[in-house]
Amino acid sequence: MTESMQRLRRSTRLLLERHIQGPHRGRVAAVLARAGVGKTAFLTGIGLDALLAGQRVLHVSLEANVEKVRDWYDELLAEQMRKDRSGFDMTAIHLQIERRRLIHSFLDRDFTAERLEATLEMLRDQMDFVPDVLVIDRLKDAQVDPALFTALRRLASESGAELWTSARVHRDGPAPRPGHLPPPADRVEPLLDIVFSLEPEGSRVRLHVLKDRGEILDRDLDILLDPTTLLLTEEAGRAAG
């Protein structure tokens, strides 16, 4: 990781260690939000932050092709460079990112834990690639299932990866039971180590922590995110740096 790459980090991962335990290797983190709030942008930001920190990332998308996911990373990186207003060697940074990132799409086939495990084994055996961070984007409601998440948790533990995923909550859906996560995440509550929610607030998006260290809570970390990139606002970014 270069000094320039460190300066570009503006994901919420920068602030997690200050406030909460964070996911860490072998643990599972999830972000919950209504449709259109920015779950994909948030997860892409998590992946990009890990890359800028010198980690290896496997980004798995269930609804987008590889080129589209790559475009998300490129656009997010360009936006971070634009806001930093410093001189960066974009070619060198892109090269570092490409060396550490792999994108896998399940756009044209069903996603299962068995297929993900086969992908991880192929990457390890044929490419000597073992991810530090595993991002799984666009799970459907029906896939927020104890059997799948038990398998995902096992894969994260066996590979030593920090796993991030998302789930959609519904404006008109049932209210969460007291002391529990909102549906559909309540179905896999014991299998999640840390859970965030994204809540629109004026021209920003506010980040809440719903679960950490095995405890259900609703803690406002006073973290506001840019509504387009779902990265830290410039004020929060300066505080993190």
C-alpha positions as YAML, in Angstrom:
chain: A
units: angstrom
residues:
- id: 1
  name: MET
  ca: [0.00, 0.00, 0.00]
- id: 2
  name: THR
  ca: [1.37, 3.41, -0.98]
- id: 3
  name: GLU
  ca: [0.92, 6.68, 0.91]
- id: 4
  name: SER
  ca: [-1.25, 7.95, -1.96]
- id: 5
  name: MET
  ca: [-3.55, 4.95, -1.65]
- id: 6
  name: GLN
  ca: [-3.86, 5.46, 2.10]
- id: 7
  name: ARG
  ca: [-4.86, 9.11, 1.55]
- id: 8
  name: LEU
  ca: [-7.67, 8.03, -0.76]
- id: 9
  name: ARG
  ca: [-9.41, 5.86, 1.82]
- id: 10
  name: ARG
  ca: [-12.83, 7.30, 2.66]
- id: 11
  name: SER
  ca: [-14.93, 4.23, 3.46]
- id: 12
  name: THR
  ca: [-16.67, 3.72, 6.79]
- id: 13
  name: ARG
  ca: [-14.11, 0.99, 7.53]
- id: 14
  name: LEU
  ca: [-11.80, 3.81, 8.62]
- id: 15
  name: LEU
  ca: [-14.09, 4.65, 11.54]
- id: 16
  name: LEU
  ca: [-15.26, 1.21, 12.59]
- id: 17
  name: GLU
  ca: [-12.27, 0.40, 14.78]
- id: 18
  name: ARG
  ca: [-12.83, 3.61, 16.76]
- id: 19
  name: HIS
  ca: [-16.42, 2.83, 17.66]
- id: 20
  name: ILE
  ca: [-17.14, -0.88, 17.33]
- id: 21
  name: GLN
  ca: [-15.41, -4.21, 17.02]
- id: 22
  name: GLY
  ca: [-15.82, -4.44, 13.26]
- id: 23
  name: PRO
  ca: [-16.13, -7.62, 11.20]
- id: 24
  name: HIS
  ca: [-12.51, -8.89, 11.01]
- id: 25
  name: ARG
  ca: [-11.45, -12.14, 9.37]
- id: 26
  name: GLY
  ca: [-13.90, -15.01, 9.44]
- id: 27
  name: ARG
  ca: [-16.81, -12.81, 10.45]
- id: 28
  name: VAL
  ca: [-19.89, -11.72, 8.55]
- id: 29
  name: ALA
  ca: [-21.15, -8.15, 8.17]
- id: 30
  name: ALA
  ca: [-24.37, -7.01, 6.52]
- id: 31
  name: VAL
  ca: [-25.80, -3.66, 5.50]
- id: 32
  name: LEU
  ca: [-29.58, -3.18, 5.42]
- id: 33
  name: ALA
  ca: [-31.43, -0.51, 3.47]
- id: 34
  name: ARG
  ca: [-34.50, 0.10, 1.36]
- id: 35
  name: ALA
  ca: [-34.27, -0.12, -2.42]
- id: 36
  name: GLY
  ca: [-32.31, 2.72, -3.98]
- id: 37
  name: VAL
  ca: [-30.57, 3.95, -0.83]
- id: 38
  name: GLY
  ca: [-27.15, 2.64, -1.86]
- id: 39
  name: LYS
  ca: [-26.34, -0.87, -0.67]
- id: 40
  name: THR
  ca: [-24.31, -1.64, -3.81]
- id: 41
  name: ALA
  ca: [-22.38, 1.63, -3.58]
- id: 42
  name: PHE
  ca: [-21.69, 0.97, 0.11]
- id: 43
  name: LEU
  ca: [-20.35, -2.53, -0.58]
- id: 44
  name: THR
  ca: [-18.25, -1.28, -3.50]
- id: 45
  name: GLY
  ca: [-16.79, 1.33, -1.16]
- id: 46
  name: ILE
  ca: [-15.93, -1.41, 1.34]
- id: 47
  name: GLY
  ca: [-14.18, -3.37, -1.40]
- id: 48
  name: LEU
  ca: [-12.29, -0.34, -2.67]
- id: 49
  name: ASP
  ca: [-11.19, 0.61, 0.83]
- id: 50
  name: ALA
  ca: [-9.77, -2.87, 1.37]
- id: 51
  name: LEU
  ca: [-7.87, -2.61, -1.92]
- id: 52
  name: LEU
  ca: [-6.47, 0.79, -0.99]
- id: 53
  name: ALA
  ca: [-5.37, -0.74, 2.31]
- id: 54
  name: GLY
  ca: [-3.39, -3.38, 0.40]
- id: 55
  name: GLN
  ca: [-5.81, -6.27, 0.89]
- id: 56
  name: ARG
  ca: [-7.11, -8.76, -1.67]
- id: 57
  name: VAL
  ca: [-10.79, -8.58, -2.58]
- id: 58
  name: LEU
  ca: [-13.19, -10.97, -4.29]
- id: 59
  name: HIS
  ca: [-16.34, -9.11, -5.34]
- id: 60
  name: VAL
  ca: [-19.25, -11.42, -6.19]
- id: 61
  name: SER
  ca: [-22.26, -9.88, -7.93]
- id: 62
  name: LEU
  ca: [-25.51, -11.73, -8.46]
- id: 63
  name: GLU
  ca: [-27.11, -9.20, -10.83]
- id: 64
  name: ALA
  ca: [-24.32, -7.36, -12.68]
- id: 65
  name: ASN
  ca: [-21.66, -8.49, -15.12]
- id: 66
  name: VAL
  ca: [-17.94, -8.14, -14.50]
- id: 67
  name: GLU
  ca: [-17.60, -5.01, -16.66]
- id: 68
  name: LYS
  ca: [-20.36, -3.22, -14.75]
- id: 69
  name: VAL
  ca: [-18.81, -3.99, -11.38]
- id: 70
  name: ARG
  ca: [-15.42, -2.82, -12.64]
- id: 71
  name: ASP
  ca: [-17.04, 0.43, -13.76]
- id: 72
  name: TRP
  ca: [-18.44, 0.97, -10.25]
- id: 73
  name: TYR
  ca: [-14.94, 0.69, -8.78]
- id: 74
  name: ASP
  ca: [-13.44, 2.98, -11.42]
- id: 75
  name: GLU
  ca: [-16.13, 5.62, -10.92]
- id: 76
  name: LEU
  ca: [-15.78, 5.51, -7.15]
- id: 77
  name: LEU
  ca: [-11.99, 5.77, -7.32]
- id: 78
  name: ALA
  ca: [-12.21, 8.69, -9.77]
- id: 79
  name: GLU
  ca: [-14.62, 10.47, -7.42]
- id: 80
  name: GLN
  ca: [-12.29, 10.00, -4.47]
- id: 81
  name: MET
  ca: [-9.37, 11.36, -6.48]
- id: 82
  name: ARG
  ca: [-11.44, 14.35, -7.60]
- id: 83
  name: LYS
  ca: [-12.44, 15.24, -4.05]
- id: 84
  name: ASP
  ca: [-8.93, 14.82, -2.66]
- id: 85
  name: ARG
  ca: [-7.55, 17.36, -5.18]
- id: 86
  name: SER
  ca: [-4.04, 15.93, -4.82]
- id: 87
  name: GLY
  ca: [-1.77, 14.69, -7.54]
- id: 88
  name: PHE
  ca: [-2.10, 10.93, -7.96]
- id: 89
  name: ASP
  ca: [-0.57, 8.48, -10.38]
- id: 90
  name: MET
  ca: [-3.89, 6.96, -11.42]
- id: 91
  name: THR
  ca: [-2.25, 4.37, -13.66]
- id: 92
  name: ALA
  ca: [-0.10, 3.06, -10.82]
- id: 93
  name: ILE
  ca: [-3.03, 2.95, -8.39]
- id: 94
  name: HIS
  ca: [-5.21, 1.15, -10.94]
- id: 95
  name: LEU
  ca: [-2.46, -1.42, -11.45]
- id: 96
  name: GLN
  ca: [-2.22, -2.07, -7.72]
- id: 97
  name: ILE
  ca: [-6.00, -2.47, -7.49]
- id: 98
  name: GLU
  ca: [-6.23, -4.81, -10.48]
- id: 99
  name: ARG
  ca: [-3.56, -7.05, -9.00]
- id: 100
  name: ARG
  ca: [-5.52, -7.49, -5.76]
- id: 101
  name: ARG
  ca: [-9.13, -7.59, -7.00]
- id: 102
  name: LEU
  ca: [-11.11, -10.31, -8.70]
- id: 103
  name: ILE
  ca: [-14.74, -9.92, -9.80]
- id: 104
  name: HIS
  ca: [-17.05, -12.90, -10.24]
- id: 105
  name: SER
  ca: [-20.57, -12.66, -11.65]
- id: 106
  name: PHE
  ca: [-23.46, -15.05, -11.12]
- id: 107
  name: LEU
  ca: [-25.63, -13.04, -13.52]
- id: 108
  name: ASP
  ca: [-26.56, -16.01, -15.71]
- id: 109
  name: ARG
  ca: [-26.68, -18.79, -13.13]
- id: 110
  name: ASP
  ca: [-27.98, -19.47, -9.65]
- id: 111
  name: PHE
  ca: [-25.83, -18.47, -6.70]
- id: 112
  name: THR
  ca: [-25.20, -21.23, -4.17]
- id: 113
  name: ALA
  ca: [-22.69, -21.76, -1.41]
- id: 114
  name: GLU
  ca: [-21.37, -24.80, -3.26]
- id: 115
  name: ARG
  ca: [-20.65, -22.75, -6.38]
- id: 116
  name: LEU
  ca: [-18.98, -20.04, -4.32]
- id: 117
  name: GLU
  ca: [-16.84, -22.66, -2.58]
- id: 118
  name: ALA
  ca: [-15.82, -24.08, -5.96]
- id: 119
  name: THR
  ca: [-14.89, -20.57, -7.12]
- id: 120
  name: LEU
  ca: [-12.76, -19.98, -4.02]
- id: 121
  name: GLU
  ca: [-11.00, -23.32, -4.49]
- id: 122
  name: MET
  ca: [-10.31, -22.58, -8.16]
- id: 123
  name: LEU
  ca: [-8.88, -19.14, -7.35]
- id: 124
  name: ARG
  ca: [-6.69, -20.60, -4.62]
- id: 125
  name: ASP
  ca: [-5.41, -23.58, -6.60]
- id: 126
  name: GLN
  ca: [-5.03, -22.05, -10.06]
- id: 127
  name: MET
  ca: [-4.29, -18.38, -9.32]
- id: 128
  name: ASP
  ca: [-2.85, -18.50, -5.79]
- id: 129
  name: PHE
  ca: [-5.52, -15.95, -4.86]
- id: 130
  name: VAL
  ca: [-7.05, -16.07, -1.38]
- id: 131
  name: PRO
  ca: [-9.22, -13.03, -0.60]
- id: 132
  name: ASP
  ca: [-8.89, -11.02, 2.59]
- id: 133
  name: VAL
  ca: [-12.31, -9.47, 1.94]
- id: 134
  name: LEU
  ca: [-15.27, -11.16, 0.25]
- id: 135
  name: VAL
  ca: [-18.12, -8.94, -0.99]
- id: 136
  name: ILE
  ca: [-21.42, -10.56, -2.01]
- id: 137
  name: ASP
  ca: [-23.82, -8.09, -3.60]
- id: 138
  name: ARG
  ca: [-27.51, -8.28, -4.56]
- id: 139
  name: LEU
  ca: [-28.77, -11.23, -2.53]
- id: 140
  name: LYS
  ca: [-32.51, -11.63, -2.97]
- id: 141
  name: ASP
  ca: [-34.89, -11.81, -0.01]
- id: 142
  name: ALA
  ca: [-35.33, -15.56, -0.43]
- id: 143
  name: GLN
  ca: [-31.55, -16.02, -0.24]
- id: 144
  name: VAL
  ca: [-31.40, -14.45, 3.23]
- id: 145
  name: ASP
  ca: [-31.69, -17.97, 4.54]
- id: 146
  name: PRO
  ca: [-30.09, -19.74, 7.54]
- id: 147
  name: ALA
  ca: [-28.75, -22.60, 5.42]
- id: 148
  name: LEU
  ca: [-26.99, -20.28, 2.97]
- id: 149
  name: PHE
  ca: [-25.62, -17.98, 5.68]
- id: 150
  name: THR
  ca: [-24.36, -20.92, 7.72]
- id: 151
  name: ALA
  ca: [-22.41, -22.04, 4.67]
- id: 152
  name: LEU
  ca: [-21.18, -18.50, 3.94]
- id: 153
  name: ARG
  ca: [-20.00, -18.14, 7.52]
- id: 154
  name: ARG
  ca: [-18.11, -21.43, 7.24]
- id: 155
  name: LEU
  ca: [-16.46, -20.33, 3.98]
- id: 156
  name: ALA
  ca: [-15.43, -17.01, 5.52]
- id: 157
  name: SER
  ca: [-13.93, -18.81, 8.50]
- id: 158
  name: GLU
  ca: [-12.10, -21.42, 6.43]
- id: 159
  name: SER
  ca: [-10.67, -18.87, 4.00]
- id: 160
  name: GLY
  ca: [-9.91, -16.29, 6.68]
- id: 161
  name: ALA
  ca: [-11.91, -13.65, 4.83]
- id: 162
  name: GLU
  ca: [-13.96, -10.74, 6.11]
- id: 163
  name: LEU
  ca: [-17.37, -11.18, 4.45]
- id: 164
  name: TRP
  ca: [-19.70, -8.29, 3.58]
- id: 165
  name: THR
  ca: [-23.17, -8.59, 2.12]
- id: 166
  name: SER
  ca: [-26.50, -6.76, 2.07]
- id: 167
  name: ALA
  ca: [-30.23, -7.27, 2.49]
- id: 168
  name: ARG
  ca: [-33.17, -5.19, 1.38]
- id: 169
  name: VAL
  ca: [-35.67, -3.94, 3.95]
- id: 170
  name: HIS
  ca: [-39.11, -2.76, 2.91]
- id: 171
  name: ARG
  ca: [-40.77, 0.53, 3.79]
- id: 172
  name: ASP
  ca: [-44.14, -1.17, 4.24]
- id: 173
  name: GLY
  ca: [-42.79, -4.41, 5.66]
- id: 174
  name: PRO
  ca: [-43.43, -5.72, 9.17]
- id: 175
  name: ALA
  ca: [-41.79, -3.86, 12.03]
- id: 176
  name: PRO
  ca: [-38.89, -5.67, 13.69]
- id: 177
  name: ARG
  ca: [-39.71, -7.62, 16.81]
- id: 178
  name: PRO
  ca: [-38.33, -5.96, 19.97]
- id: 179
  name: GLY
  ca: [-34.68, -6.84, 20.34]
- id: 180
  name: HIS
  ca: [-34.35, -8.26, 16.84]
- id: 181
  name: LEU
  ca: [-33.22, -7.21, 13.38]
- id: 182
  name: PRO
  ca: [-35.80, -6.16, 10.78]
- id: 183
  name: PRO
  ca: [-37.00, -8.76, 8.27]
- id: 184
  name: PRO
  ca: [-35.54, -10.48, 6.34]
- id: 185
  name: ALA
  ca: [-32.29, -10.19, 8.33]
- id: 186
  name: ASP
  ca: [-33.99, -11.56, 11.45]
- id: 187
  name: ARG
  ca: [-33.94, -14.99, 9.79]
- id: 188
  name: VAL
  ca: [-30.13, -15.07, 9.92]
- id: 189
  name: GLU
  ca: [-29.61, -12.89, 12.99]
- id: 190
  name: PRO
  ca: [-27.41, -15.37, 14.94]
- id: 191
  name: LEU
  ca: [-25.16, -15.77, 11.88]
- id: 192
  name: LEU
  ca: [-24.33, -12.06, 11.52]
- id: 193
  name: ASP
  ca: [-21.54, -10.51, 13.56]
- id: 194
  name: ILE
  ca: [-22.17, -6.88, 12.69]
- id: 195
  name: VAL
  ca: [-25.14, -5.25, 10.98]
- id: 196
  name: PHE
  ca: [-25.54, -1.69, 9.68]
- id: 197
  name: SER
  ca: [-28.51, 0.19, 8.35]
- id: 198
  name: LEU
  ca: [-28.53, 3.09, 5.90]
- id: 199
  name: GLU
  ca: [-31.16, 5.76, 6.53]
- id: 200
  name: PRO
  ca: [-31.70, 8.74, 4.19]
- id: 201
  name: GLU
  ca: [-31.46, 12.04, 6.05]
- id: 202
  name: GLY
  ca: [-31.88, 15.17, 3.97]
- id: 203
  name: SER
  ca: [-28.98, 15.39, 1.52]
- id: 204
  name: ARG
  ca: [-26.99, 12.69, 3.33]
- id: 205
  name: VAL
  ca: [-27.34, 9.07, 4.42]
- id: 206
  name: ARG
  ca: [-26.93, 8.24, 8.10]
- id: 207
  name: LEU
  ca: [-25.21, 5.04, 9.23]
- id: 208
  name: HIS
  ca: [-26.60, 3.12, 12.20]
- id: 209
  name: VAL
  ca: [-25.21, 0.02, 13.88]
- id: 210
  name: LEU
  ca: [-27.95, -2.53, 14.54]
- id: 211
  name: LYS
  ca: [-25.80, -5.38, 15.86]
- id: 212
  name: ASP
  ca: [-22.27, -5.66, 17.22]
- id: 213
  name: ARG
  ca: [-20.49, -8.12, 19.52]
- id: 214
  name: GLY
  ca: [-23.58, -10.33, 19.57]
- id: 215
  name: GLU
  ca: [-25.76, -7.53, 20.92]
- id: 216
  name: ILE
  ca: [-28.79, -6.09, 19.15]
- id: 217
  name: LEU
  ca: [-28.75, -2.31, 19.37]
- id: 218
  name: ASP
  ca: [-29.53, 0.77, 17.32]
- id: 219
  name: ARG
  ca: [-26.56, 3.03, 17.81]
- id: 220
  name: ASP
  ca: [-26.10, 6.22, 15.87]
- id: 221
  name: LEU
  ca: [-22.37, 6.69, 15.30]
- id: 222
  name: ASP
  ca: [-22.98, 10.21, 13.98]
- id: 223
  name: ILE
  ca: [-21.55, 9.13, 10.63]
- id: 224
  name: LEU
  ca: [-23.01, 10.77, 7.54]
- id: 225
  name: LEU
  ca: [-22.36, 9.38, 4.07]
- id: 226
  name: ASP
  ca: [-22.43, 10.99, 0.66]
- id: 227
  name: PRO
  ca: [-25.76, 9.91, -0.93]
- id: 228
  name: THR
  ca: [-24.15, 9.18, -4.32]
- id: 229
  name: THR
  ca: [-20.98, 7.34, -3.37]
- id: 230
  name: LEU
  ca: [-21.95, 6.15, 0.14]
- id: 231
  name: LEU
  ca: [-18.46, 7.19, 1.23]
- id: 232
  name: LEU
  ca: [-17.74, 9.35, 4.24]
- id: 233
  name: THR
  ca: [-18.64, 12.99, 3.78]
- id: 234
  name: GLU
  ca: [-15.61, 15.26, 3.55]
- id: 235
  name: GLU
  ca: [-16.09, 16.34, 7.18]
- id: 236
  name: ALA
  ca: [-16.21, 12.75, 8.40]
- id: 237
  name: GLY
  ca: [-13.29, 11.83, 6.17]
- id: 238
  name: ARG
  ca: [-11.13, 14.55, 7.75]
- id: 239
  name: ALA
  ca: [-12.09, 13.26, 11.20]
- id: 240
  name: ALA
  ca: [-11.10, 9.73, 10.21]
- id: 241
  name: GLY
  ca: [-7.80, 10.83, 8.78]
...
